[in-house]
Amino acid sequence: MGLILRISAFALLISCLLSYILSPHFQSSTSTILNQNMSTYTSFAVAGAGNVGKFFIESLAAVPSVQVTVLSRDGATLTLPAGVVVKKVNYEDPVSLESALKGVQVVVSALGGPALAAGVQRPLADAAKKAGVSLFVPSEYGVETIGVKEGPLVGKEAAAQYLKSIGLPSVRLITGPFTDFIFNPRLGFAFAEGTATWFGKGEQPVTWTARPDIATFLAHVLTTLPPAELNDRVFRIEGDRKSLNEVVAIYEETHPGKKVVVTRKSVEEGKEALAKGGPAAFGAYLQLLWEAGEGSPFLKGLDNSVFPGWKPKGVKDILAAAP
């Protein structure tokens, strides 16, 4: 009788263990533990293949043994590196998102302003969590937004806090404005026409980093650092550090015979432009930040050294090739 009871108890124990091992909770927990102890990440999904995302796709796809998936909302034909997979998704359909992210370890969000304003990044994070994604890189890539409580970029801080609330680790990348994009007439820099307009004196240092260099850095840290060293990490990097006045001087130096006439408007005028909203508001917001000395993260410490071989282009390199 005693032997039969012992055998029955043992069988019951085995049955309970098997039930737990096969449960979704155990599978999810095991997946997380394995991912955190693995050497590096190798499976990525990039949301957005436009202004910034295209560079992330190229840099990640260039890493050997890495699988890159691009999430496309409209299923449009994209020119992508060999081996990159495109999956059509509907951000209003959680099942579609979760299905597309199965087997993905890291989601890199490169969603632009309109998508962020529409709140698309939150359902993407929810789907990533449910699909077992281990790391989420929210759409950041610009001026410092950590702790921001107001202004046009407050949504970036809100996104990071939401990731924490659902228990999904993140990497935030602070880069300053894009050297290869920001010097355009819409933001007051009509260098080719010989004019520039900004709010303030233009004497404060600003961090500038080009999009290809941002992508190279991000791809490096995501594919070389152990997962445990990436959880809730903030990287602050810069390709160059120059004031607006220095930027103009560099343009004139690299374009002999050209002169840029600068119109410096007051901070008060900048605040008025910001309050009015519209197309000029974002440029005013950035320029007021720069004028207040908040245009460079170097005072908080830079992480350029995390990638010893990183050689970003400076302002002079970019402007020398500009018209």
KOLRO-910631 format. One line per field, with one value per residue (C-alpha): x, y, z; residue in one letter; residue number from 1. Coordinates in steps of 0.5 Angstrom, whole numbers, always signed. Example, Ala and Ser with C-alpha at 12.3 -4.5 7.8 and 13.67 -1.06 7.14 Angstrom:
x <- c(+25/+27) .
y <- c(-9/-2) .
z <- c(+16/+14) .
residu <- c(A/S) .
num <- c(1/2) .
***
This chain:
x <- c(+0/+6/+9/+3/+2/+9/+8/+2/+5/+11/+6/+2/+9/+11/+4/+4/+11/+10/+3/+8/+13/+8/+4/+5/+8/+14/+15/+15/+20/+24/+25/+26/+32/+35/+35/+38/+44/+45/+51/+48/+42/+41/+33/+31/+24/+25/+18/+19/+23/+23/+27/+31/+29/+32/+39/+38/+35/+42/+46/+43/+43/+50/+52/+53/+48/+43/+36/+32/+25/+21/+14/+11/+4/+2/+6/+9/+15/+21/+28/+32/+38/+38/+36/+31/+24/+18/+12/+5/+2/-4/-3/-10/-10/-6/-6/-3/+3/+4/+4/+9/+14/+14/+21/+24/+28/+29/+24/+27/+22/+23/+16/+16/+12/+5/+5/+8/+2/-3/+0/+2/+8/+4/+0/+7/+10/+4/+5/+12/+11/+6/+10/+16/+20/+26/+28/+25/+28/+23/+23/+28/+34/+35/+35/+35/+28/+29/+25/+21/+14/+12/+13/+12/+17/+14/+11/+18/+19/+11/+13/+19/+15/+10/+15/+17/+10/+9/+16/+19/+26/+29/+35/+34/+39/+40/+44/+42/+39/+41/+47/+45/+38/+37/+40/+34/+30/+24/+28/+31/+38/+37/+45/+44/+40/+45/+41/+40/+35/+34/+32/+37/+45/+47/+53/+51/+54/+50/+51/+50/+50/+49/+43/+48/+53/+47/+45/+52/+52/+46/+47/+54/+51/+45/+49/+55/+53/+50/+43/+44/+48/+42/+36/+34/+40/+41/+46/+48/+53/+55/+58/+60/+59/+59/+55/+50/+55/+60/+56/+55/+63/+64/+59/+62/+69/+67/+64/+69/+65/+59/+56/+51/+47/+44/+38/+38/+31/+30/+28/+21/+20/+21/+17/+11/+13/+12/+6/+3/+4/+4/+10/+15/+14/+18/+24/+23/+22/+29/+33/+30/+33/+40/+40/+38/+44/+41/+43/+48/+48/+56/+55/+51/+57/+58/+58/+62/+67/+62/+64/+72/+72/+66/+68/+62/+62/+63/+59/+65/+64/+57/+57/+62/+58/+52/+50) .
y <- c(+0/+5/+3/+5/+11/+14/+12/+16/+22/+22/+21/+27/+31/+30/+31/+38/+40/+38/+42/+48/+47/+47/+53/+60/+63/+58/+59/+67/+67/+62/+66/+72/+69/+66/+72/+76/+71/+70/+73/+78/+80/+77/+78/+85/+89/+96/+100/+105/+105/+113/+119/+115/+108/+107/+108/+103/+98/+98/+98/+92/+88/+89/+85/+78/+73/+78/+78/+84/+85/+91/+93/+96/+100/+100/+94/+99/+97/+98/+98/+94/+90/+83/+78/+83/+81/+86/+84/+88/+90/+94/+98/+98/+91/+88/+81/+83/+86/+81/+76/+80/+80/+73/+71/+78/+80/+87/+92/+99/+104/+109/+112/+119/+125/+124/+116/+118/+124/+119/+114/+108/+107/+104/+99/+97/+96/+92/+87/+87/+85/+80/+77/+76/+81/+83/+90/+96/+102/+108/+113/+118/+120/+128/+133/+131/+129/+125/+128/+133/+135/+139/+142/+138/+132/+130/+124/+121/+121/+119/+113/+111/+111/+107/+102/+101/+101/+94/+92/+92/+94/+100/+103/+111/+114/+122/+124/+132/+134/+131/+134/+131/+134/+140/+145/+147/+153/+150/+151/+157/+155/+157/+157/+156/+162/+166/+167/+164/+166/+164/+166/+168/+170/+163/+162/+156/+149/+144/+137/+135/+127/+125/+120/+114/+115/+114/+108/+105/+107/+104/+97/+96/+97/+92/+87/+87/+89/+83/+84/+85/+91/+94/+94/+101/+104/+111/+113/+120/+121/+126/+127/+134/+140/+147/+153/+156/+162/+157/+153/+159/+160/+153/+154/+160/+157/+151/+155/+160/+167/+165/+170/+168/+174/+172/+175/+174/+174/+175/+170/+173/+173/+165/+164/+167/+163/+157/+159/+160/+153/+151/+149/+154/+152/+146/+150/+155/+150/+147/+154/+156/+150/+151/+158/+156/+152/+145/+143/+138/+132/+133/+136/+129/+125/+122/+115/+115/+111/+105/+104/+105/+105/+110/+116/+120/+126/+133/+139/+141/+134/+135/+142/+141/+137/+141/+146) .
z <- c(+0/+2/-5/-9/-5/-6/-14/-14/-11/-15/-21/-19/-18/-25/-28/-24/-27/-34/-33/-31/-36/-42/-39/-42/-36/-36/-43/-43/-37/-40/-46/-42/-38/-44/-48/-42/-42/-49/-52/-56/-60/-67/-69/-70/-73/-75/-75/-80/-86/-88/-85/-80/-81/-87/-84/-78/-83/-87/-81/-78/-84/-85/-79/-80/-78/-76/-79/-80/-81/-83/-81/-86/-85/-93/-95/-100/-105/-101/-103/-98/-97/-99/-94/-90/-89/-90/-86/-87/-81/-78/-72/-70/-70/-64/-67/-74/-70/-65/-70/-74/-68/-66/-66/-66/-60/-61/-64/-66/-67/-73/-73/-75/-72/-75/-73/-66/-65/-67/-61/-66/-61/-55/-59/-62/-55/-53/-58/-57/-50/-52/-57/-52/-55/-50/-52/-55/-58/-58/-63/-60/-64/-62/-57/-49/-47/-41/-36/-41/-38/-44/-51/-57/-55/-49/-52/-53/-45/-44/-49/-45/-38/-41/-43/-36/-34/-38/-36/-43/-42/-47/-50/-51/-56/-55/-61/-62/-69/-75/-79/-85/-85/-80/-85/-89/-91/-87/-80/-82/-85/-93/-93/-101/-102/-97/-91/-84/-79/-71/-65/-60/-61/-63/-59/-55/-57/-60/-61/-68/-71/-78/-79/-82/-76/-71/-75/-74/-67/-65/-69/-66/-59/-60/-63/-59/-52/-48/-47/-39/-41/-45/-41/-39/-42/-44/-50/-51/-57/-62/-68/-67/-63/-66/-64/-70/-71/-72/-77/-81/-81/-83/-89/-91/-90/-95/-100/-102/-104/-101/-95/-91/-88/-81/-78/-70/-67/-60/-55/-54/-61/-61/-55/-59/-65/-61/-57/-64/-67/-74/-78/-75/-68/-68/-70/-65/-60/-62/-62/-56/-53/-56/-54/-46/-47/-47/-54/-52/-48/-46/-39/-37/-40/-47/-49/-56/-53/-52/-60/-60/-68/-69/-73/-74/-79/-77/-79/-84/-87/-88/-90/-95/-99/-99/-104) .
residu <- c(M/G/L/I/L/R/I/S/A/F/A/L/L/I/S/C/L/L/S/Y/I/L/S/P/H/F/Q/S/S/T/S/T/I/L/N/Q/N/M/S/T/Y/T/S/F/A/V/A/G/A/G/N/V/G/K/F/F/I/E/S/L/A/A/V/P/S/V/Q/V/T/V/L/S/R/D/G/A/T/L/T/L/P/A/G/V/V/V/K/K/V/N/Y/E/D/P/V/S/L/E/S/A/L/K/G/V/Q/V/V/V/S/A/L/G/G/P/A/L/A/A/G/V/Q/R/P/L/A/D/A/A/K/K/A/G/V/S/L/F/V/P/S/E/Y/G/V/E/T/I/G/V/K/E/G/P/L/V/G/K/E/A/A/A/Q/Y/L/K/S/I/G/L/P/S/V/R/L/I/T/G/P/F/T/D/F/I/F/N/P/R/L/G/F/A/F/A/E/G/T/A/T/W/F/G/K/G/E/Q/P/V/T/W/T/A/R/P/D/I/A/T/F/L/A/H/V/L/T/T/L/P/P/A/E/L/N/D/R/V/F/R/I/E/G/D/R/K/S/L/N/E/V/V/A/I/Y/E/E/T/H/P/G/K/K/V/V/V/T/R/K/S/V/E/E/G/K/E/A/L/A/K/G/G/P/A/A/F/G/A/Y/L/Q/L/L/W/E/A/G/E/G/S/P/F/L/K/G/L/D/N/S/V/F/P/G/W/K/P/K/G/V/K/D/I/L/A/A/A/P) .
num <- c(1/2/3/4/5/6/7/8/9/10/11/12/13/14/15/16/17/18/19/20/21/22/23/24/25/26/27/28/29/30/31/32/33/34/35/36/37/38/39/40/41/42/43/44/45/46/47/48/49/50/51/52/53/54/55/56/57/58/59/60/61/62/63/64/65/66/67/68/69/70/71/72/73/74/75/76/77/78/79/80/81/82/83/84/85/86/87/88/89/90/91/92/93/94/95/96/97/98/99/100/101/102/103/104/105/106/107/108/109/110/111/112/113/114/115/116/117/118/119/120/121/122/123/124/125/126/127/128/129/130/131/132/133/134/135/136/137/138/139/140/141/142/143/144/145/146/147/148/149/150/151/152/153/154/155/156/157/158/159/160/161/162/163/164/165/166/167/168/169/170/171/172/173/174/175/176/177/178/179/180/181/182/183/184/185/186/187/188/189/190/191/192/193/194/195/196/197/198/199/200/201/202/203/204/205/206/207/208/209/210/211/212/213/214/215/216/217/218/219/220/221/222/223/224/225/226/227/228/229/230/231/232/233/234/235/236/237/238/239/240/241/242/243/244/245/246/247/248/249/250/251/252/253/254/255/256/257/258/259/260/261/262/263/264/265/266/267/268/269/270/271/272/273/274/275/276/277/278/279/280/281/282/283/284/285/286/287/288/289/290/291/292/293/294/295/296/297/298/299/300/301/302/303/304/305/306/307/308/309/310/311/312/313/314/315/316/317/318/319/320/321/322/323) .
***
